[in-house]
Amino acid sequence: MKTAQTLFAIATLGFAGLAANAADAGDLEVKTVVQKEAEVVAADGSKSVELVAADAVVPGEEVIYTVTFTNVSDKATDNIVISNPIPSQLTYVYGSAFGPGTTITFSVDGGQTFGSPETLVVVDGDVERAATTEDFTNIRWEVQNPLNVGQRGFARFRARLN
C-alpha cells in the first residue's frame, strides 16, 4: 500500500497546473521544478544538504516547488501573476511560500478567491472556521514591479506528502 501511494505521488507531483499571466500572452517563459532536500556526502566525507529531483517521495516527506519566470519579450512586462494549485495529496507547509518582490496570497476554494492566511475561512457543515494549511488549494504570487527584457524571477513553496 505504501509503495502505491509513493508511486502515485511521484507521477503527479510535477503536474501542478501552473498558470502565469502577464500583460501580453507569450511575454513569459515559465518553468516549474519539484525537488526535495537530500543529504549528500562528498569524497572527503563531509556532508551537506542539497536540493535534488523529487523522483521518489514517501508520505510525510516535504517537496519544494520552484517556479522560474523569464521575460522573453522585447519590452518590459508587468501585471505578472503566478498561480499554482497545491496538489490534493500535498499539504502546504505554513510560512514556506517565498518570492522576491511579490505579494503572496492563498485560496481555499480552488483558486476562485484569494487572501492572506489569517483572513481565509471554510465552512464545515453549518460551522464557519478559520482555514488551516490543510484547506489551502492554491498559492498566488503577484509581482509588484515590471520585469525587464531578459530578467528572471522566481517563486517557491514547500508542501508535505499526505
DSSP file with accessible surface (Angstrom, degrees, kcal/mol):
  #  RESIDUE AA STRUCTURE BP1 BP2  ACC     N-H-->O    O-->H-N    N-H-->O    O-->H-N    TCO  KAPPA ALPHA  PHI   PSI    X-CA   Y-CA   Z-CA
    1    1 A M     >        0   0  191      0, 0.0     4,-2.0     0, 0.0     5,-0.2   0.000 360.0 360.0 360.0 -46.3    0.0    0.0    0.0
    2    2 A K  H  >  +     0   0  131      1,-0.2     4,-2.4     2,-0.2     5,-0.2   0.907 360.0  53.6 -61.6 -38.5    2.8    2.5    0.9
    3    3 A T  H  > S+     0   0  101      1,-0.2     4,-2.8     2,-0.2     5,-0.2   0.932 107.2  50.9 -62.7 -42.3    4.5    1.7   -2.4
    4    4 A A  H  > S+     0   0   65      1,-0.2     4,-2.2     2,-0.2    -1,-0.2   0.922 110.5  49.4 -62.9 -41.9    1.4    2.5   -4.4
    5    5 A Q  H  X S+     0   0   92     -4,-2.0     4,-2.2     2,-0.2    -1,-0.2   0.932 112.2  48.5 -60.8 -46.0    1.0    5.8   -2.5
    6    6 A T  H  X S+     0   0   18     -4,-2.4     4,-2.3     1,-0.2    51,-0.3   0.942 111.5  48.2 -62.7 -46.9    4.6    6.7   -3.2
    7    7 A L  H  X S+     0   0  108     -4,-2.8     4,-2.0     1,-0.2    -1,-0.2   0.905 110.1  52.9 -63.3 -39.0    4.4    5.9   -6.9
    8    8 A F  H  X S+     0   0  119     -4,-2.2     4,-1.4    -5,-0.2    -1,-0.2   0.943 109.3  49.2 -60.8 -45.0    1.2    7.9   -7.3
    9    9 A A  H  X S+     0   0    1     -4,-2.2     4,-2.1     1,-0.2     3,-0.4   0.916 108.3  53.1 -62.8 -41.7    2.9   10.9   -5.8
   10   10 A I  H  < S+     0   0   54     -4,-2.3     4,-0.5     1,-0.2    -1,-0.2   0.921 109.6  49.2 -60.8 -41.0    5.9   10.6   -8.0
   11   11 A A  H  < S+     0   0   61     -4,-2.0    -1,-0.2     1,-0.2    -2,-0.2   0.788 120.8  33.6 -70.9 -25.7    3.7   10.6  -11.1
   12   12 A T  H >< S+     0   0   39     -4,-1.4     3,-1.5    -3,-0.4    -2,-0.2   0.622  90.8  86.3-110.0 -13.1    1.6   13.6  -10.1
   13   13 A L  T 3< S+     0   0    4     -4,-2.1     3,-0.2     1,-0.3    -2,-0.1   0.852  90.5  51.8 -60.2 -34.6    3.9   16.0   -8.2
   14   14 A G  T 3  S+     0   0   47     -4,-0.5     2,-0.7     1,-0.2    -1,-0.3   0.574  95.2  73.5 -81.4  -4.0    5.2   17.7  -11.3
   15   15 A F    <   +     0   0  168     -3,-1.5    -1,-0.2     1,-0.2    -2,-0.1  -0.487  49.2 143.8-110.8  66.5    1.8   18.4  -12.8
   16   16 A A        -     0   0   10     -2,-0.7    -1,-0.2    -3,-0.2    -2,-0.1   0.550  63.2-119.0 -84.6  -5.9    0.5   21.2  -10.5
   17   17 A G        -     0   0   58     -3,-0.2    -2,-0.1     1,-0.1    69,-0.0   0.920  37.4-160.2  72.7  43.7   -1.3   23.1  -13.3
   18   18 A L        -     0   0   50     66,-0.1     2,-0.4    67,-0.1    66,-0.2  -0.235   7.0-163.7 -59.5 139.9    0.7   26.3  -13.1
   19   19 A A  E     -A   83   0A  45     64,-2.8    64,-3.1     2,-0.0     2,-0.4  -0.986   6.5-175.4-126.4 137.0   -0.8   29.4  -14.5
   20   20 A A  E     -A   82   0A  36     -2,-0.4     2,-0.4    62,-0.2    62,-0.2  -0.999   2.8-168.8-132.3 133.6    1.1   32.6  -15.3
   21   21 A N  E     +A   81   0A 103     60,-2.5    60,-2.1    -2,-0.4     2,-0.3  -0.958  10.8 166.8-119.9 141.6   -0.4   35.9  -16.6
   22   22 A A        -     0   0   25     -2,-0.4    57,-0.2    58,-0.2    58,-0.1  -0.844  55.3 -84.5-138.5 178.0    1.4   38.9  -17.9
   23   23 A A  S    S+     0   0   44     55,-1.4     2,-0.4    -2,-0.3    56,-0.1   0.892 117.0  20.1 -54.7 -42.0    0.4   42.0  -19.8
   24   24 A D  S >  S-     0   0   79     54,-0.1     3,-1.6    -3,-0.0     4,-0.2  -0.991  91.5-106.5-130.4 140.1    0.6   40.1  -23.1
   25   25 A A  T 3  S+     0   0  107     -2,-0.4    -4,-0.1     1,-0.2    -2,-0.0  -0.307 105.8  30.3 -60.7 142.2    0.5   36.4  -23.7
   26   26 A G  T 3  S+     0   0   66      2,-0.2    -1,-0.2    47,-0.0    46,-0.1   0.446  85.0 109.8  88.3  -0.8    3.9   35.0  -24.7
   27   27 A D  S <  S+     0   0   11     -3,-1.6    45,-2.5    44,-0.1    46,-0.8   0.737  72.9  56.5 -76.1 -23.2    5.9   37.5  -22.7
   28   28 A L  E     -E   71   0B  29     43,-0.2     2,-0.5    -4,-0.2    43,-0.2  -0.894  61.2-155.2-117.8 142.2    7.0   34.9  -20.1
   29   29 A E  E     -E   70   0B  92     41,-2.4    41,-2.3    -2,-0.4     2,-0.4  -0.970  27.0-167.1-105.5 122.4    8.8   31.6  -20.2
   30   30 A V  E     +E   69   0B  47     -2,-0.5     2,-0.4    39,-0.2    39,-0.2  -0.943  11.2 177.9-119.4 132.9    7.7   29.7  -17.1
   31   31 A K  E     -E   68   0B 122     37,-2.6    37,-2.8    -2,-0.4     2,-0.4  -0.993   9.0-162.1-132.8 142.8    9.3   26.6  -15.7
   32   32 A T  E     -E   67   0B  47     -2,-0.4     2,-0.4    35,-0.2    35,-0.2  -0.981   5.9-174.8-124.8 134.5    8.5   24.5  -12.6
   33   33 A V  E     -E   66   0B  73     33,-2.3    33,-2.4    -2,-0.4     2,-0.5  -0.962  13.4-150.5-124.9 146.4   10.7   22.0  -10.8
   34   34 A V  E     +E   65   0B  22     -2,-0.4    20,-1.9    31,-0.2     2,-0.3  -0.978  29.9 161.4-116.7 121.2    9.8   19.8   -7.9
   35   35 A Q  E     -EF  64  53B  46     29,-2.6    29,-3.4    -2,-0.5     2,-0.3  -0.782  23.9-152.5-131.0 173.3   12.7   18.9   -5.6
   36   36 A K  E     - F   0  52B  38     16,-2.4    16,-2.7    -2,-0.3     2,-0.3  -0.940  30.5 -99.4-141.3 163.3   13.4   17.6   -2.1
   37   37 A E  E     + F   0  51B  98     25,-0.4     2,-0.3    -2,-0.3    14,-0.2  -0.690  42.0 177.4 -84.6 139.5   16.3   18.0    0.3
   38   38 A A  E     - F   0  50B  30     12,-2.4    12,-2.6    -2,-0.3     2,-0.4  -0.997  32.2-115.9-141.8 144.0   18.8   15.2    0.5
   39   39 A E  E     - F   0  49B 125     -2,-0.3     2,-0.4    10,-0.2    10,-0.2  -0.668  32.4-162.9 -78.4 129.3   22.0   14.7    2.4
   40   40 A V  E     - F   0  48B  48      8,-3.6     8,-2.2    -2,-0.4     2,-0.6  -0.955   7.2-149.8-117.7 132.9   25.0   14.4    0.0
   41   41 A V  E     - F   0  47B  87     -2,-0.4     6,-0.2     6,-0.2     5,-0.1  -0.901  14.8-145.6-105.3 121.9   28.3   13.0    1.1
   42   42 A A    >   -     0   0   46      4,-3.1     3,-2.3    -2,-0.6     0, 0.0  -0.304  31.8 -98.5 -79.1 168.5   31.4   14.4   -0.6
   43   43 A A  T 3  S+     0   0  118      1,-0.3    -1,-0.1     2,-0.1    -2,-0.0   0.817 124.9  55.8 -57.2 -31.5   34.5   12.4   -1.5
   44   44 A D  T 3  S-     0   0  127      2,-0.1    -1,-0.3     1,-0.1     3,-0.1   0.413 121.7-107.0 -83.5   1.4   36.2   13.8    1.7
   45   45 A G  S <  S+     0   0   45     -3,-2.3    -2,-0.1     1,-0.3     2,-0.1   0.342  74.5 138.4  92.6  -8.6   33.4   12.5    3.9
   46   46 A S        -     0   0   60     -5,-0.1    -4,-3.1     1,-0.0     2,-0.4  -0.403  42.6-141.6 -71.2 149.6   31.8   15.9    4.5
   47   47 A K  E     +F   41   0B 136     -6,-0.2     2,-0.3    -3,-0.1    -6,-0.2  -0.887  23.5 168.4-116.3 145.3   28.1   16.1    4.4
   48   48 A S  E     -F   40   0B  55     -8,-2.2    -8,-3.6    -2,-0.4     2,-0.5  -0.962  32.9-118.3-146.0 162.2   25.7   18.8    3.1
   49   49 A V  E     +F   39   0B  92     -2,-0.3     2,-0.3   -10,-0.2   -10,-0.2  -0.913  38.8 172.6-105.1 127.8   22.1   19.2    2.3
   50   50 A E  E     -F   38   0B  97    -12,-2.6   -12,-2.4    -2,-0.5     2,-0.5  -0.900  36.5-105.1-130.8 160.1   21.2   19.9   -1.4
   51   51 A L  E     +F   37   0B  62     -2,-0.3     2,-0.3   -14,-0.2   -14,-0.2  -0.748  44.2 174.2 -85.4 129.7   18.1   20.1   -3.5
   52   52 A V  E     -F   36   0B  50    -16,-2.7   -16,-2.4    -2,-0.5     0, 0.0  -0.886  42.1 -74.7-129.9 162.7   17.7   17.0   -5.7
   53   53 A A  E     -F   35   0B  52     -2,-0.3     2,-1.7   -18,-0.2     3,-0.3  -0.293  41.2-126.6 -57.1 139.4   14.9   15.9   -8.1
   54   54 A A        +     0   0   12    -20,-1.9     3,-0.1     1,-0.2    -1,-0.1  -0.447  56.7 144.3 -88.0  63.3   11.9   14.6   -6.2
   55   55 A D  S    S+     0   0  118     -2,-1.7     2,-0.4     1,-0.2    -1,-0.2   0.819  71.2  27.0 -72.3 -31.5   11.8   11.3   -8.1
   56   56 A A  S    S+     0   0   50     -3,-0.3     2,-0.4   -46,-0.1    -1,-0.2  -0.986  71.2 173.2-136.1 123.0   10.7    9.3   -5.1
   57   57 A V        -     0   0    0     -2,-0.4   -47,-0.2   -51,-0.3   -48,-0.2  -0.995  13.0-157.6-133.0 136.1    8.7   10.7   -2.2
   58   58 A V    >   -     0   0   63     -2,-0.4     3,-2.4     1,-0.1   103,-0.3  -0.785  40.8 -78.1-110.9 155.3    7.2    9.0    0.8
   59   59 A P  T 3  S+     0   0   38      0, 0.0   103,-0.2     0, 0.0    -1,-0.1  -0.221 119.7  26.8 -51.9 135.9    4.3   10.1    2.9
   60   60 A G  T 3  S+     0   0   46    101,-3.2     2,-0.2     1,-0.3   102,-0.1   0.163  94.6 119.8  94.5 -16.4    5.4   12.7    5.4
   61   61 A E    <   -     0   0   52     -3,-2.4   100,-2.7   101,-0.1    -1,-0.3  -0.538  59.5-127.9 -83.0 147.1    8.3   13.9    3.2
   62   62 A E  E     - G   0 160B  53     98,-0.2   -25,-0.4    -2,-0.2     2,-0.3  -0.721  18.1-163.8 -94.9 145.4    8.5   17.5    2.0
   63   63 A V  E     - G   0 159B   0     96,-2.9    96,-2.2    -2,-0.3     2,-0.5  -0.869  11.9-139.3-120.1 158.6    8.9   18.7   -1.6
   64   64 A I  E     -EG  35 158B   4    -29,-3.4   -29,-2.6    -2,-0.3     2,-0.5  -0.980   9.1-156.6-123.3 118.9    9.9   22.1   -2.8
   65   65 A Y  E     -EG  34 157B   0     92,-2.8    92,-1.9    -2,-0.5     2,-0.5  -0.844  10.6-173.3 -92.1 129.6    8.3   23.7   -5.8
   66   66 A T  E     -EG  33 156B  11    -33,-2.4   -33,-2.3    -2,-0.5     2,-0.5  -0.991   3.2-168.5-125.0 122.9   10.3   26.4   -7.6
   67   67 A V  E     -EG  32 155B   0     88,-3.2    88,-2.3    -2,-0.5     2,-0.4  -0.948   4.2-169.0-109.8 122.6    8.7   28.3  -10.4
   68   68 A T  E     -EG  31 154B  32    -37,-2.8   -37,-2.6    -2,-0.5     2,-0.4  -0.911   1.7-171.1-110.1 143.2   11.0   30.5  -12.5
   69   69 A F  E     -EG  30 153B   5     84,-2.3    84,-2.8    -2,-0.4     2,-0.4  -1.000   0.5-168.9-136.7 132.5    9.7   33.0  -15.0
   70   70 A T  E     -EG  29 152B  27    -41,-2.3   -41,-2.4    -2,-0.4     2,-0.8  -0.975  26.6-123.0-124.5 135.5   11.7   35.0  -17.5
   71   71 A N  E     +E   28   0B   1     80,-2.5    79,-2.1    -2,-0.4   -43,-0.2  -0.668  34.1 170.9 -76.5 108.6   10.6   37.9  -19.7
   72   72 A V        +     0   0   76    -45,-2.5   -44,-0.2    -2,-0.8    -1,-0.2   0.274  45.2  98.0-103.2  10.2   11.3   36.7  -23.2
   73   73 A S  S    S-     0   0   19    -46,-0.8    77,-0.2     2,-0.3     4,-0.1  -0.229  85.1-110.8 -87.6-176.7    9.6   39.6  -24.9
   74   74 A D  S    S+     0   0  142     75,-0.1     2,-0.3     2,-0.1    75,-0.1   0.200  96.2  44.2-101.2  15.0   11.2   42.7  -26.4
   75   75 A K  S    S-     0   0   93    -48,-0.1    -2,-0.3    72,-0.1    72,-0.1  -0.974  97.2 -81.5-149.6 162.8    9.8   45.0  -23.8
   76   76 A A        -     0   0   49     -2,-0.3     2,-0.4    73,-0.1    72,-0.2  -0.339  46.8-152.3 -62.2 145.9    9.3   45.2  -20.0
   77   77 A T  B     +J  147   0C   3     70,-2.3    70,-3.4    -4,-0.1     2,-0.2  -0.955  15.9 177.5-125.1 145.9    6.2   43.4  -18.9
   78   78 A D        +     0   0   71     -2,-0.4   -55,-1.4    68,-0.2   -54,-0.1  -0.646  52.4  64.2-132.0-170.0    4.0   44.0  -15.9
   79   79 A N        +     0   0  116     64,-0.2     2,-0.5     1,-0.2    -1,-0.1   0.870  67.1 172.8  56.1  40.5    0.9   42.6  -14.3
   80   80 A I        +     0   0    2     63,-0.3    63,-2.4    65,-0.2     2,-0.4  -0.688   8.8 176.7 -85.4 126.5    2.6   39.3  -13.7
   81   81 A V  E     -AB  21 142A  31    -60,-2.1   -60,-2.5    -2,-0.5     2,-0.5  -0.994  12.2-165.1-131.5 123.2    0.6   36.8  -11.7
   82   82 A I  E     -AB  20 141A   0     59,-2.9    59,-3.1    -2,-0.4     2,-0.4  -0.946  10.2-176.1-107.0 125.0    1.8   33.3  -11.0
   83   83 A S  E     -AB  19 140A  24    -64,-3.1   -64,-2.8    -2,-0.5    57,-0.2  -0.988   2.0-176.8-126.2 127.4   -0.8   31.0   -9.6
   84   84 A N  E     - B   0 139A   0     55,-3.1    55,-2.3    -2,-0.4   -66,-0.1  -0.970  19.0-138.9-128.4 118.5    0.0   27.4   -8.6
   85   85 A P  E     - B   0 138A  40      0, 0.0    53,-0.3     0, 0.0    52,-0.1  -0.424  20.5-128.0 -65.5 149.9   -2.6   24.8   -7.4
   86   86 A I        -     0   0   13     51,-3.0     4,-0.1    -2,-0.1     6,-0.1  -0.910  31.9-115.3 -97.6 115.4   -1.4   22.7   -4.5
   87   87 A P    >   -     0   0   19      0, 0.0     3,-2.4     0, 0.0   -71,-0.1  -0.200  22.4-118.7 -52.8 144.1   -2.0   19.0   -5.5
   88   88 A S  T 3  S+     0   0  111      1,-0.3    -2,-0.0     3,-0.0    74,-0.0   0.750 111.7  59.5 -61.8 -22.9   -4.6   17.3   -3.3
   89   89 A Q  T 3  S+     0   0   29     72,-0.1    73,-3.0   -80,-0.0     2,-0.3   0.440 100.8  71.2 -86.4   4.5   -2.1   14.8   -2.0
   90   90 A L  E <   -H  161   0B   9     -3,-2.4     2,-0.5    71,-0.2    71,-0.2  -0.873  66.5-149.5-119.0 153.0    0.1   17.5   -0.6
   91   91 A T  E     -H  160   0B  17     69,-2.3    69,-3.0    -2,-0.3    43,-0.2  -0.987  28.5-116.3-120.1 127.3   -0.3   19.9    2.3
   92   92 A Y  E     -H  159   0B   6     41,-0.7     2,-0.7    -2,-0.5    67,-0.3  -0.314  24.9-125.5 -57.9 139.0    1.2   23.4    2.2
   93   93 A V    >   -     0   0   23     65,-2.5     3,-2.0     1,-0.1    65,-0.4  -0.819  35.1-111.7 -91.0 116.0    4.0   24.0    4.8
   94   94 A Y  T 3  S+     0   0  158     -2,-0.7    -1,-0.1     1,-0.3    65,-0.0  -0.141  94.9   9.2 -52.6 133.8    3.0   27.2    6.6
   95   95 A G  T 3  S+     0   0   61      1,-0.1    -1,-0.3    63,-0.0    -3,-0.0   0.481  96.4 108.9  79.3   5.4    5.3   30.1    6.0
   96   96 A S    <   +     0   0   24     -3,-2.0     2,-0.1    62,-0.2    -2,-0.1   0.667  42.4 106.1 -92.0 -15.0    7.2   28.5    3.2
   97   97 A A        +     0   0   19     -4,-0.3     2,-0.3    60,-0.1    60,-0.2  -0.441  46.6 169.7 -68.3 135.5    5.9   30.5    0.3
   98   98 A F  B     +I  156   0B 111     58,-2.7    58,-2.9    -2,-0.1    -2,-0.0  -0.995  17.1 155.5-147.9 145.1    8.5   32.9   -1.0
   99   99 A G    >   -     0   0    8     -2,-0.3     3,-1.6    56,-0.2    56,-0.2  -0.621  40.7-120.5-171.7 109.9    9.0   35.2   -4.0
  100  100 A P  T 3  S+     0   0   72      0, 0.0    54,-0.2     0, 0.0     3,-0.1  -0.300  97.6   7.0 -57.3 131.6   11.2   38.3   -4.0
  101  101 A G  T 3  S+     0   0   47      1,-0.2    43,-2.9    42,-0.1    44,-0.4   0.746 107.7 117.0  71.0  24.9    9.2   41.4   -4.9
  102  102 A T  E <   -C  143   0A  25     -3,-1.6     2,-0.5    41,-0.2    -1,-0.2  -0.865  62.4-134.0-122.9 158.2    5.8   39.6   -4.8
  103  103 A T  E     -C  142   0A  63     39,-2.2    39,-2.6    -2,-0.3     2,-0.5  -0.955  29.5-151.8-104.3 127.7    2.6   39.7   -2.8
  104  104 A I  E     +C  141   0A  46     -2,-0.5     2,-0.3    37,-0.2    37,-0.2  -0.886  20.4 168.4-110.0 128.9    1.6   36.2   -1.8
  105  105 A T  E     -C  140   0A  19     35,-2.4    35,-2.9    -2,-0.5     2,-0.3  -0.876  18.0-142.4-132.8 166.8   -2.0   35.1   -1.2
  106  106 A F  E     -CD 139 115A  10      9,-3.0     9,-2.3    -2,-0.3     2,-0.3  -0.866   3.1-147.9-130.5 159.9   -3.8   31.8   -0.8
  107  107 A S  E     -C  138   0A   0     31,-2.1    30,-3.3    -2,-0.3    31,-1.3  -0.954  15.2-176.7-128.4 148.6   -7.1   30.2   -1.8
  108  108 A V  S    S+     0   0   28     -2,-0.3     6,-0.1     5,-0.3    -1,-0.1   0.246  82.7  62.7-119.4   6.6   -9.3   27.6   -0.2
  109  109 A D  S >  S-     0   0   66      4,-0.5     3,-0.6    29,-0.1    -1,-0.1  -0.119 123.1 -83.6-126.7  36.3  -11.8   27.4   -3.0
  110  110 A G  T 3  S-     0   0   46      1,-0.2    26,-0.0    -3,-0.1    -2,-0.0   0.733  89.4 -52.5  74.0  21.3   -9.8   26.1   -5.9
  111  111 A G  T 3  S+     0   0   24      2,-0.3    -1,-0.2    27,-0.1     3,-0.1   0.563 106.5 117.6  91.6  11.0   -8.4   29.5   -7.0
  112  112 A Q  S <  S+     0   0  155     -3,-0.6     2,-0.3     1,-0.2    -2,-0.1   0.899  85.1  12.9 -74.9 -41.7  -11.7   31.4   -7.2
  113  113 A T  S    S-     0   0   81      2,-0.0    -4,-0.5     0, 0.0    -2,-0.3  -0.953  70.4-158.3-134.5 154.8  -10.8   33.8   -4.4
  114  114 A F        +     0   0   43     -2,-0.3     2,-0.3    -7,-0.1    -7,-0.2  -0.949  19.4 146.8-133.2 152.7   -7.5   34.7   -2.7
  115  115 A G  B     -D  106   0A  12     -9,-2.3    -9,-3.0    -2,-0.3     5,-0.1  -0.968  51.1 -69.4-166.6 176.4   -6.5   36.2    0.6
  116  116 A S    >>  -     0   0   34     -2,-0.3     3,-1.9   -11,-0.2     4,-0.8  -0.447  54.0-106.9 -74.3 154.0   -3.9   36.2    3.4
  117  117 A P  G >4 S+     0   0   28      0, 0.0     3,-0.9     0, 0.0    14,-0.3   0.861 117.9  55.6 -52.4 -38.8   -3.9   33.0    5.6
  118  118 A E  G 34 S+     0   0  147      1,-0.2    -2,-0.0    12,-0.1    13,-0.0   0.651 107.6  49.8 -73.5 -11.4   -5.4   34.8    8.6
  119  119 A T  G <4 S+     0   0   86     -3,-1.9     2,-0.2    11,-0.1    -1,-0.2   0.567  87.1 103.9 -99.8  -8.9   -8.4   36.0    6.5
  120  120 A L    <<  +     0   0   14     -3,-0.9    11,-2.5    -4,-0.8     2,-0.3  -0.534  45.4 178.9 -82.2 137.7   -9.4   32.7    4.9
  121  121 A V  E     -K  130   0D  67      9,-0.3     2,-0.3    -2,-0.2     9,-0.2  -0.940  11.3-160.9-132.7 154.3  -12.4   30.7    6.2
  122  122 A V  E     -K  129   0D  21      7,-2.4     7,-2.7    -2,-0.3     2,-0.6  -0.931  18.4-127.6-129.3 157.4  -14.0   27.4    5.3
  123  123 A V  E     -K  128   0D  94     -2,-0.3     2,-0.6     5,-0.2     5,-0.2  -0.937  17.9-172.3-110.4 121.0  -17.5   26.1    6.0
  124  124 A D  E >   -K  127   0D  87      3,-3.4     3,-2.4    -2,-0.6     2,-0.4  -0.945  68.5 -53.6-109.5 103.4  -17.8   22.6    7.6
  125  125 A G  T 3  S-     0   0   67     -2,-0.6    -2,-0.0     1,-0.3     0, 0.0  -0.502 123.3 -19.6  66.2-117.9  -21.4   21.7    7.6
  126  126 A D  T 3  S+     0   0  170     -2,-0.4     2,-0.5    -3,-0.1    -1,-0.3   0.323 121.8  93.1-101.2   5.2  -23.1   24.7    9.3
  127  127 A V  E <   -K  124   0D  93     -3,-2.4    -3,-3.4     2,-0.0     2,-0.4  -0.881  59.7-154.0-110.5 129.4  -19.9   25.9   11.0
  128  128 A E  E     +K  123   0D 133     -2,-0.5     2,-0.3    -5,-0.2    -5,-0.2  -0.840  25.8 171.0 -96.2 133.1  -17.6   28.5    9.6
  129  129 A R  E     -K  122   0D  77     -7,-2.7    -7,-2.4    -2,-0.4     2,-0.1  -0.941  40.0 -85.6-138.5 162.7  -14.0   28.2   10.9
  130  130 A A  E     -K  121   0D  72     -2,-0.3    -9,-0.3    -9,-0.2     2,-0.1  -0.427  52.6-111.4 -65.5 138.7  -10.6   29.6   10.2
  131  131 A A        -     0   0   16    -11,-2.5     2,-0.3   -14,-0.3   -11,-0.1  -0.411  29.3-156.0 -70.7 148.1   -8.8   27.9    7.3
  132  132 A T    >>  -     0   0   61     -2,-0.1     3,-2.2     1,-0.0     4,-0.6  -0.741  37.4 -95.9-113.9 171.7   -5.7   25.8    8.1
  133  133 A T  G >4 S+     0   0   26      1,-0.3     3,-0.9    -2,-0.3   -41,-0.7   0.807 123.1  65.9 -60.4 -26.5   -2.9   24.8    5.7
  134  134 A E  G 34 S+     0   0  131      1,-0.2    -1,-0.3   -43,-0.2   -44,-0.0   0.751 100.8  51.5 -64.8 -21.5   -4.7   21.5    5.0
  135  135 A D  G <4 S+     0   0   35     -3,-2.2    -1,-0.2   -43,-0.1    -2,-0.2   0.632  82.1 112.1 -88.7 -16.2   -7.5   23.6    3.4
  136  136 A F    <<  +     0   0   13     -3,-0.9   -28,-0.3    -4,-0.6   -44,-0.2  -0.388  33.7 170.6 -65.6 132.2   -5.2   25.6    1.1
  137  137 A T        +     0   0   44    -30,-3.3   -51,-3.0     1,-0.3     2,-0.3   0.626  61.0  18.6-112.3 -23.8   -5.8   24.7   -2.6
  138  138 A N  E     -BC  85 107A  14    -31,-1.3   -31,-2.1   -53,-0.3     2,-0.4  -0.990  54.7-150.7-149.3 154.5   -3.8   27.4   -4.4
  139  139 A I  E     -BC  84 106A   0    -55,-2.3   -55,-3.1    -2,-0.3     2,-0.4  -0.980  15.6-164.7-125.5 140.1   -1.0   29.9   -4.0
  140  140 A R  E     -BC  83 105A  65    -35,-2.9   -35,-2.4    -2,-0.4     2,-0.5  -0.990   6.6-165.0-130.1 133.2   -0.7   33.1   -6.0
  141  141 A W  E     -BC  82 104A   0    -59,-3.1   -59,-2.9    -2,-0.4     2,-0.6  -0.977   5.1-162.9-113.3 122.9    2.3   35.5   -6.4
  142  142 A E  E     -BC  81 103A  64    -39,-2.6   -39,-2.2    -2,-0.5     2,-0.3  -0.935  18.8-136.1-106.8 116.2    1.6   38.9   -7.7
  143  143 A V  E     - C   0 102A  25    -63,-2.4   -63,-0.3    -2,-0.6   -64,-0.2  -0.573  10.4-155.8 -74.2 128.4    4.9   40.5   -9.0
  144  144 A Q        +     0   0  104    -43,-2.9    -1,-0.1    -2,-0.3   -42,-0.1   0.659  69.6  42.3 -84.6 -16.8    5.0   44.1   -7.8
  145  145 A N  S    S-     0   0  114    -44,-0.4   -65,-0.2   -65,-0.0   -68,-0.1  -0.920  92.7 -91.0-129.1 155.4    7.3   45.6  -10.4
  146  146 A P        -     0   0   68      0, 0.0     2,-0.6     0, 0.0   -68,-0.2  -0.236  36.7-127.5 -60.1 152.0    7.7   45.3  -14.2
  147  147 A L  B     -J   77   0C   8    -70,-3.4   -70,-2.3   -72,-0.1     3,-0.1  -0.923  25.6-136.9-103.7 117.6   10.1   42.6  -15.3
  148  148 A N    >   -     0   0   97     -2,-0.6     3,-2.3   -72,-0.2   -77,-0.4  -0.249  40.8 -67.8 -71.1 164.6   12.7   44.0  -17.8
  149  149 A V  T 3  S+     0   0   84      1,-0.3    -1,-0.2   -75,-0.1   -77,-0.1  -0.251 123.2   4.5 -53.4 127.1   13.7   42.2  -21.0
  150  150 A G  T 3  S+     0   0   52    -79,-2.1    -1,-0.3     1,-0.2     2,-0.1   0.317  97.4 136.3  79.5 -10.0   15.6   39.0  -20.1
  151  151 A Q    <   -     0   0   84     -3,-2.3   -80,-2.5   -81,-0.1     2,-0.4  -0.418  39.1-153.9 -73.6 147.3   15.0   39.5  -16.4
  152  152 A R  E     -G   70   0B 163    -82,-0.2     2,-0.3    -3,-0.1   -82,-0.2  -0.928  12.9-177.6-124.1 146.9   14.0   36.4  -14.4
  153  153 A G  E     -G   69   0B  17    -84,-2.8   -84,-2.3    -2,-0.4     2,-0.3  -0.813   9.1-153.5-130.4 171.9   12.1   36.0  -11.2
  154  154 A F  E     -G   68   0B  66     -2,-0.3     2,-0.3   -86,-0.2   -86,-0.2  -0.989   8.9-162.7-148.2 159.2   11.1   33.0   -9.0
  155  155 A A  E     -G   67   0B   0    -88,-2.3   -88,-3.2    -2,-0.3     2,-0.3  -0.979  16.4-176.2-137.4 148.2    8.6   31.8   -6.6
  156  156 A R  E     +GI  66  98B  84    -58,-2.9   -58,-2.7    -2,-0.3     2,-0.3  -0.996   9.6 167.9-148.2 149.2    8.9   28.9   -4.2
  157  157 A F  E     -G   65   0B   1    -92,-1.9   -92,-2.8    -2,-0.3     2,-0.3  -0.982  23.7-130.9-155.2 161.1    6.9   26.9   -1.6
  158  158 A R  E     -G   64   0B  65    -65,-0.4   -65,-2.5    -2,-0.3     2,-0.3  -0.872  21.5-179.3-111.2 149.1    7.1   23.7    0.4
  159  159 A A  E     -GH  63  92B   0    -96,-2.2   -96,-2.9    -2,-0.3     2,-0.4  -0.984  20.3-132.4-145.4 151.7    4.5   21.0    0.7
  160  160 A R  E     -GH  62  91B  97    -69,-3.0   -69,-2.3    -2,-0.3     2,-0.3  -0.894  24.4-118.3-107.9 135.0    4.3   17.7    2.6
  161  161 A L  E       H   0  90B   7   -100,-2.7  -101,-3.2    -2,-0.4   -71,-0.2  -0.538 360.0 360.0 -71.2 126.3    3.1   14.5    1.1
  162  162 A N              0   0   89    -73,-3.0  -101,-0.1    -2,-0.3    -1,-0.1  -0.263 360.0 360.0 -68.5 360.0    0.0   13.3    3.0
